[in-house]
């Protein structure tokens, strides 16, 4: 059983469009199933190359969980797939993800990257992520502020399974209650709790208790 959780349909497209740039909008399924067996039980070793094995223009890929539910969409001005490392590079990337509760994450950056055996999308180059809670959401019985959380940095990682935004580089978080800057970040969308480290500064006005 192979564990190629990303780029499943892009891999199938290789035989049909090797090294061809497709114009227009192309839609592909990305992780339709969590595991898929190969014909002989093993894949041949990929030949090392610094060039992509195929490239798509103005493309879209979609990611589904094991139950077949759409959980994330990636759009890009161009997408290049590299066999070595099963890596996808995306120019002018746009990310959209929504969970079962209706919480929504949108991200943009000049470049994006995803690996075939990981759940994480890497946004780098003017990366910006906006996390918006579901209408009427609550955490531990308390109603959640509906204001979006805006996270900006040179590099941001978003785990589509755990719904966590993280970075090892300086970031800025902006919210209705204030703005904070730190050298590292871990932000959990489900709890709306962010952990900043290394030279944290800024202002946060705690909401009044109801």
C-alpha positions as CSV (number, residue, x, y, z in Angstrom):
1,X,0.0,0.0,0.0
2,X,1.4,3.4,-0.9
3,X,0.8,6.4,1.2
4,X,0.5,9.1,-1.4
5,X,-2.0,11.3,0.3
6,X,-1.3,14.4,-1.9
7,X,-1.4,14.8,-5.7
8,X,-3.1,11.5,-6.5
9,X,-4.8,12.7,-9.6
10,X,-1.9,14.8,-10.7
11,X,0.2,11.6,-10.7
12,X,-2.4,10.0,-13.0
13,X,-2.3,13.0,-15.3
14,X,1.5,12.5,-16.0
15,X,0.9,9.8,-18.7
16,X,-1.6,12.1,-20.5
17,X,0.2,15.4,-20.3
18,X,4.0,14.9,-19.8
19,X,5.9,18.2,-19.7
20,X,2.9,20.0,-21.3
21,X,1.6,23.3,-20.0
22,X,-2.2,23.3,-20.0
23,X,-4.1,26.5,-20.5
24,X,-7.4,27.3,-18.8
25,X,-8.7,25.9,-15.5
26,X,-7.8,22.3,-14.7
27,X,-9.5,20.5,-11.8
28,X,-7.8,17.6,-10.1
29,X,-8.6,15.4,-7.1
30,X,-6.0,15.5,-4.4
31,X,-6.1,12.7,-1.8
32,X,-9.4,11.1,-2.8
33,X,-8.5,8.1,-0.8
34,X,-5.9,7.8,2.0
35,X,-4.1,4.8,0.5
36,X,-4.1,3.3,-3.0
37,X,-2.3,0.0,-3.9
38,X,0.0,0.0,-6.9
39,X,-0.3,-2.8,-9.5
40,X,2.8,-4.7,-8.4
41,X,2.8,-3.5,-4.8
42,X,5.8,-1.2,-5.2
43,X,6.6,1.9,-7.3
44,X,9.8,2.1,-9.3
45,X,12.4,4.5,-8.0
46,X,12.0,8.0,-9.5
47,X,14.9,9.3,-11.6
48,X,16.6,12.2,-9.9
49,X,15.9,15.4,-11.8
50,X,15.9,19.1,-11.1
51,X,13.1,19.6,-13.7
52,X,9.4,19.1,-13.2
53,X,7.9,16.0,-14.8
54,X,4.8,18.1,-15.7
55,X,3.5,21.7,-15.3
56,X,0.0,23.1,-15.3
57,X,-1.2,26.6,-15.9
58,X,-4.1,28.2,-14.0
59,X,-4.8,25.0,-12.2
60,X,-6.8,23.8,-9.2
61,X,-6.4,20.8,-7.0
62,X,-8.9,19.6,-4.4
63,X,-8.3,17.6,-1.3
64,X,-10.8,15.1,0.2
65,X,-10.7,13.2,3.5
66,X,-11.2,9.4,3.8
67,X,-14.9,9.9,3.9
68,X,-14.9,11.7,0.5
69,X,-15.6,15.2,2.0
70,X,-13.9,18.2,0.4
71,X,-11.6,19.8,3.0
72,X,-9.3,22.0,1.0
73,X,-8.8,23.7,-2.4
74,X,-5.5,25.0,-3.8
75,X,-5.5,27.4,-6.8
76,X,-2.4,28.6,-8.6
77,X,-1.2,30.6,-11.5
78,X,1.1,27.7,-12.3
79,X,1.8,24.3,-10.7
80,X,4.9,22.1,-11.2
81,X,5.2,18.6,-10.0
82,X,8.6,17.0,-9.2
83,X,8.9,13.2,-9.0
84,X,11.8,13.4,-6.5
85,X,10.1,13.9,-3.1
86,X,6.7,13.9,-4.8
87,X,6.7,17.7,-4.5
88,X,4.3,20.2,-5.9
89,X,5.3,23.9,-6.3
90,X,2.6,26.5,-6.8
91,X,3.0,30.1,-8.1
92,X,0.6,32.8,-6.7
93,X,-1.1,30.2,-4.5
94,X,-4.5,30.6,-3.0
95,X,-5.7,28.2,-0.2
96,X,-9.3,27.7,0.9
97,X,-10.3,25.2,3.7
98,X,-13.5,24.8,5.7
99,X,-14.1,22.2,8.5
100,X,-17.3,20.5,9.5
101,X,-18.2,23.2,12.0
102,X,-18.0,25.9,9.3
103,X,-14.7,27.5,10.4
104,X,-13.0,28.9,7.3
105,X,-9.3,29.4,6.5
106,X,-8.1,31.4,3.5
107,X,-4.4,31.8,2.6
108,X,-2.4,33.5,-0.1
109,X,1.3,33.8,-0.9
110,X,3.6,34.3,-3.8
111,X,4.7,30.6,-3.6
112,X,3.3,27.4,-2.2
113,X,4.6,23.9,-1.7
114,X,3.0,20.5,-0.8
115,X,4.6,17.1,-0.4
116,X,2.9,13.8,-1.4
117,X,3.2,12.2,2.0
118,X,2.3,15.1,4.2
119,X,-0.8,17.0,5.3
120,X,0.8,20.4,5.2
121,X,0.7,23.3,2.7
122,X,3.6,25.7,3.0
123,X,3.0,29.3,2.0
124,X,6.0,31.6,1.6
125,X,6.7,35.0,0.2
126,X,4.3,37.5,1.7
127,X,2.2,34.8,3.2
128,X,-1.2,35.8,4.7
129,X,-3.8,33.5,6.4
130,X,-7.2,34.6,7.5
131,X,-9.1,32.3,10.0
132,X,-12.8,33.0,10.4
133,X,-14.9,31.2,13.0
134,X,-18.2,29.6,12.1
135,X,-21.3,31.7,12.8
136,X,-22.4,31.0,16.4
137,X,-19.3,29.0,17.2
138,X,-18.4,28.4,20.9
139,X,-15.4,26.9,22.7
140,X,-16.0,25.1,26.0
141,X,-19.5,26.5,26.2
142,X,-18.4,30.1,25.7
143,X,-19.4,32.0,22.6
144,X,-16.5,32.8,20.2
145,X,-15.7,36.3,19.0
146,X,-16.7,36.4,15.4
147,X,-13.8,38.6,14.4
148,X,-11.3,37.0,12.0
149,X,-7.7,36.3,13.0
150,X,-5.2,37.6,10.4
151,X,-1.8,36.0,10.4
152,X,1.1,37.4,8.2
153,X,4.7,36.3,7.7
154,X,7.3,35.4,5.2
155,X,6.5,31.7,5.7
156,X,3.4,30.0,7.1
157,X,2.5,26.3,7.3
158,X,-1.1,25.1,7.4
159,X,-1.9,21.5,8.4
160,X,-5.1,20.6,6.7
161,X,-5.8,17.7,9.0
162,X,-5.1,19.3,12.4
163,X,-6.1,22.8,11.3
164,X,-3.0,24.3,12.7
165,X,-1.1,27.4,11.4
166,X,2.6,27.5,12.4
167,X,5.8,29.2,11.6
168,X,9.5,29.3,12.7
169,X,9.9,32.8,11.3
170,X,8.6,36.2,12.6
171,X,4.8,36.6,12.3
172,X,2.2,39.3,13.0
173,X,-1.3,38.4,14.3
174,X,-4.1,41.0,13.9
175,X,-7.4,40.7,15.7
176,X,-10.2,43.0,16.7
177,X,-8.7,43.0,20.2
178,X,-5.2,44.1,19.1
179,X,-2.1,43.1,17.3
180,X,0.9,40.9,18.4
181,X,4.3,40.2,16.8
182,X,6.5,37.2,17.6
183,X,9.4,35.2,16.3
184,X,7.5,31.8,16.1
185,X,3.8,30.8,16.0
186,X,1.5,27.9,16.6
187,X,-2.2,28.7,16.1
188,X,-5.0,26.2,16.5
189,X,-8.1,27.0,14.5
190,X,-10.4,24.8,16.6
191,X,-9.6,26.6,19.9
192,X,-8.5,29.9,18.4
193,X,-5.5,29.8,20.7
194,X,-2.2,31.2,19.4
195,X,1.2,30.6,21.0
196,X,3.8,33.2,20.1
197,X,7.5,32.9,21.0
198,X,10.8,34.8,20.8
199,X,10.6,38.5,21.4
200,X,6.8,38.8,21.6
201,X,5.4,42.3,21.7
202,X,2.2,44.1,20.9
203,X,-1.2,44.9,22.4
204,X,-4.2,42.7,23.2
205,X,-7.4,44.0,24.9
206,X,-9.2,41.1,26.5
207,X,-12.9,41.2,25.7
208,X,-15.2,42.1,28.6
209,X,-16.8,39.2,30.4
210,X,-20.5,38.6,29.8
